[in-house]
Amino acid sequence: MSGLSPSKNNQRDVEMNIISEIFMWSLLTAEGGLLISLYADKPLLTIPGMPLMLLAAFIFGNKFLSARNCWLTTHFNPVLCGFSVCAAGMLLIMLSITISRGNPGVLSGVIISGIGYSMIYTANKQHHNKRENYGYWRIRYLTILFSIMLTAVALLSQSGFQGAKDAARGFAIVLDVSLLGLVYIKIRRDDCAINLTK
């Protein structure tokens, strides 16, 4: 038996990359919203500081990883590694929030998760030209819908609670979704590998 045809396998790869990118943008949006709500009681000019650091880490990581000779994209699966790095950054943010909001661990977690998002985006960027069959606007609508839903669920999970320790609930939900993305992509990749060997 020959398993899946190459076109069927390419179609599964494109679908997997679309779903991982929807996960990535949803996580990035939700983390930005949680960071804004975490520092909402600070002076107005300091509120966008952490989301801007997240965006800067994402852009810097994208520029760094886009280089052809980057060892991260050649020795590891960058999408799985990106979800793992995002989860590690979220975990560091959660632990730092429970200690103190002024803890430098929050900034470190924001930078780590921003680099994880850039790893996912850079890995998926090479498949952007193969998406014409899936509809540009349909992908954008799904991305916006899931971003709004995840941000709303994360923000609502911490409503009614006071203090920074309870703010970690929202980050725990985003961490869970990051791990869900990791498991989903791992299962899909293993399924594709099994079908190729049949």
HELIX and SHEET records of a PDB file:
HELIX    1   1 PRO A    6  LEU A   38  1                                  33    
HELIX    2   2 LEU A   44  THR A   46  5                                   3    
HELIX    3   3 GLY A   49  LEU A   65  1                                  17    
HELIX    4   4 TRP A   71  HIS A   75  1                                   5    
HELIX    5   5 PRO A   78  ILE A   99  1                                  22    
HELIX    6   6 PRO A  104  LYS A  125  1                                  22    
HELIX    7   7 HIS A  128  LYS A  130  5                                   3    
HELIX    8   8 GLU A  132  TYR A  134  5                                   3    
HELIX    9   9 TYR A  136  SER A  157  1                                  22    
HELIX   10  10 ALA A  164  THR A  197  1                                  34    
END                                                                             
